[in-house]
Structure formats: structure tokens, C-alpha cells
Amino acid sequence: MPIHFLAAGYVDRKTLLNRSKVEWTDYNCNHYFGCRHNCKYCYARRLSHKDESEWIRVYVCRNALELAVREIRALPRGSRIMVSSMTDPYQYIEEDEQVTRMLIPVLASRPDITVILITKSDRVRRDFNLISEFPNVHLCMTITSLKDLPDLEPDSPGNMRRIECLRDADARGIYTIASIEPWIPKVTNPWQILQLIHPFVTEVFIGSYNWHYRRGSEPEKDAVSEYRAILPHVTKFLEDRMIKYTVKKELRELVDRQLLT
């Protein structure tokens, strides 16, 4: 029998589609608050100033659909919407609440707007038929390794399930993106990951391991040394295969700046 994760509660928001500072998107859509995946490196939990017990109690935006219907009309042409930046749209609670599923047709109703579903969950398979109806809906899966990481991602579907989900989405004609972020030193190797997944991804995002190192510390220096050694091979690999990619600002700055001695 399926496990049901009941909402901790319901909240109303004033806005749903909010401006983003992430370079590969323009707006964020966060209709859940908190995340049951409970990844240990999660930047969203740090930004929310919640401890683990609070973070895994997920709240649902009760008026998300109403807000989406109203706000989608006002977005500039060519806008990109990330679903989601501070939670996972396909975490366990989506099985019952189905807010993500209800939002997709509304957000995708404007063909001049791109909707990017970013998730660690192969529960998105449930919506493959729906997503396939909208060429402007892209599926982005977070891939952090070629093996599962139960210590770091204890309650999310493992990397190998995500990779298979990407492969199957591509076979269905869905635009696929791999988000190789965070790049965890000595754990994540983007070059090795791309060796496996490049035949079935259309685009790649690459980001660093944020929030974890004091500037100028030895762990940061070790991480930057790894980034500098591997990133040129990664970008050349992608360019040779004409795969669109984005190296996120934080990673570019780490690689380019002079390390403190």
C-alpha cells in the first residue's frame, strides 16, 4: 500500500510567481513549503532558517491555482518559470495533493513561456502524458552522482532512478535537462555523469557546493582545485556535442577568483 504524507497545514499566499535571481530562470513557483526529501546539503532549508523537524513538515499553498491563473497573464513574453526553487514539486505529498499536476496546464497555457520542472523524484512519471502535451514544459532532474547517496539524500529517490527517469522522459519526446548541482567534491563528478547521460539530455546546469566552506579555508581550496581541474573537460565535452549548458554564477566565481592564501 502507498504511504500517505499528510500536509502539515494549508496557507494562502499573496503571490505565486516571483522574480528569481538564478540565471537560467526568470520566475520561481513554490506551492509547497518545506520538503520531505530532507537532503542534508539543502540551501532552501538554510535560507528558511528551519531545523530538520520543521523542514520536513510540508505545508500546501491553498490558493496556488487561483494565483497561477491570474499571474500567468502578466508575465513578459519569453519568461522562464522554475517549479520549484525552495521545495520539490514531486515530493511525496504531491501524490495526494496533486498541486503540481493542476498547475502545469495553467503555467504552460502560454506557449511563449517556458516551464521548467526541477525535481529529484521519479514520481514525475505520473505526469509524462500531461507534460508531453506541452512542448514548452521541460523536465529537469537533479543528478549528484552515478550512485545513490543515502547519507546526503536520505528520503529522495536515488540518482539511478532519476537517471532512468530522464532517459524515459527523453524517449517520450520531453525536453530533458540535467542539473548537476550541488557539485559535491569527491562525490560528484560531472564529467563521469555526462559520459552516461549525454545521449538523452538536451541541456545541462552545473553548480557548486554552496554554503559549506569558509572563504579561504583548506576545504574550499580543495574544492576549487577539483572544480578547476574538471570543469574545462566538462564544458569541452558539452560544446563538442553541441549540448546547451549553464555554469552557474557561484561556480564561475569560485573557479575564476584568486584563492586566499
N, C-alpha and C positions, 0 to 999 in steps of 0.2 A: 504493500500500500504506500502511496506517496506521503511524504512528510509535509505537513502544512505549517507554514510560518505565519502566524497571525500578526497583523500590523500592531505596533505599539500604540498607534493612535493616528488621527487624521488632522491635518492642518489646512488652512486656507492661505494662499499666497496672494500678494498684490500683483506680482508679475511672474511669468514663467520663462520667457526668452530674454536672457540678459547678456549684455556685451561680454565678450571673452578677451583675455589678453594672450591666449595661446595662438601662435602664428598660423596654424593650419585650420583655424575655425574663426567665425565672427561672433557667434552666439552660443550660449550654453542653455541646455534644458535639463533641469534637475527636478523630477517629480517624485523622487523618493529622498528621504533624509536619513542618513546612516547607511551601513552596508553590512550584510551578514557574511560576506566573503572574508572579512576580517584579516586582510593582508597586513603583515607586520610592518611593511615599509610605507603604508598608505599616507600620502601627503594630505588627502582630504580630511582624515581624522585629525591630523596635526593642526590644520587650518581651522577646524571646527572646535578645537580645544575640548575634545571629549575623551574620556577614558574608554577602555575597550568595552566595558559592560554597557556603557551608554551608546557607543557607536553601533553595536550590533542589534540594538533595538530600533527597528526601522519604522519611520513614520511615512504616511502617504499624503501627497498633495491632493486634497479632495476636489479642488476646482481646476485641476490641470487641463482637462479637456476644454472647459469653458474659456480659460485664458488662451489656450493654443488657437482656438477658432478666431478669437479677436486679434491676437497679436501677430499671427502669421501674415495678415493682410498688410501690416505696416512695415514689414521688413524690406530693406532695399533689394533691388534685383541683384542676383548673383551671390546672395548671402549663403553662408555655410553654418549649419547648426550642429553642435556636438551634443549627442544624447548618450551619456551624461558626463559631466566633468567632476562632480562631487559624490557620485554614487555609481552603482552598476544597474543599468536598466533591465538586466535579465537575471538579477539575483533571485533567490528562492521565492520571495513574496510575489514576484510577477506571475507565478503560476496561478495564484488565486485572484490577485487584483487586476492584472491584465491592463494596467495603465499604459505601458509602452505600446502594446498592441493597438490600443484605441488611438494613441497619439500619431502613429505612423501615417495613416491616410490623411490626417489633418495637416501635419507638417509637410508632407510630400505633395499636397494638393497644388502647390505652385511649382511647376516644372523648372522654373528659373532659380530655384533654391535647392541646395544640396543638404541632405540629412545624413549625418554620419553616426551610426550606432556603434558605440565603443563598449566592449564587454569582455569579460573573462569567462563567460558562460556559454556552453553549447545548448542551453535552453532556447537560444535564438532559433534553433532548427524548427521549432514550432511555427515560426513566422516566415519561413522561407517562401511559402506560397504567396503570402502577402507582400513581402519585400520584393519578390520577383515582378510584381505588377508595376513597380515604380523604379525606372532607371536612375532616378535622382536619389535613391536611398542606397547608401554604401555601408558595408559591414566591416568594421574594424575590430580585430581580435588582438588582445594584448598577449604577446609571447615573450617570456622572460628566460626561457631555457629550452634545451631539447630533452629535458627530463622534468618530471613533476617535482614541485618544491613544497612538500607538506609543512616544513618548518616555517617558511615565509608566507605561504599562501594556503593556510590550513583548511579553509572552508570554501575554496573556489574550485571549480573543475580544473583538472590538471592541464599542463601545457600540451600534452599529446592529444587530449580530447579537443583542445582549441585548434590545434593544427589540423586535425581531421575535419573539424567543422569548417575551417577556411577552405580546405580542399573541396569539400562537398558544396559549399556556397558557390565557389567558382564554377563548378560543374553545372550549377543551376543558372548560370549566367549573371550572378550577382557580382557587383563591383566589390572587390576584396582589398582590404588594407591590413597590413601587419603593423602593430605598434610595438616596437622593441624598446620598451620603457617600463620600469627603470632598467638601465644597463647596470647590473649589479656586478662589481668587479669579482673576477674569479668564479663567477656563476653564469652570467650571461655572456655569450659570445655571438654578437650579431653576424659575423662573417659565417660561422658554422650554421647558424639558424637559417640564413639566406640560402646556403647551399641546398637545404632541403625544401624550403617553401617557395623559392622564387618562381617555379613554374605555375603557381596558382595564386599569386598576389599581383595586384595591379599597381599598388602604391605602398610605400613604407614610411613610417615615422620612427625616428630614433632619438631617445632622450637619455639623460644621465641619471645617476642615483642621487637625488636631491635630499637635502635636509640631514645628511648623515655624517658630514665631515666638517670639522672646524677648519676655517681657511688657513692654509699653510701647514696643516698637520701632516704627519707622515702617512696616515691612511689616505688623505686626499692626494698627496703626491703620488702614491702608488696607483690610485685610481686614474689619475690624469695620465700617468705613464702608460697604462693599459689603453686608455682611450686614444692616445696619440699613436700608439703602435698599431691598433687595429682599424681605427676609423678610415684612414686612407684606402685600405683594402676594401672596406665595405662600400664606400662611395664609388670607387672604380668599378667594383663588381656590378653595382646598380646602373651606373652610367653605360657600361659595356652592353648591358641588356636592355637599355632604354626604359628602365623602370623608374617612375616618378618617385622622388623621395624628399623628405624634410628632415634635416638635422636641427633639433630644437635649440633655441637660443642658449639655454643653460649649458648644454653640451658644447656648443661652439665656443662660448666664452671660456669654459674650462680648458679647452684644447688650445685656444689662442693666447690666453694671457700668460704673463710671466709668473711662475710659481714663486711664492715667498721662500726665502732660504733662512 
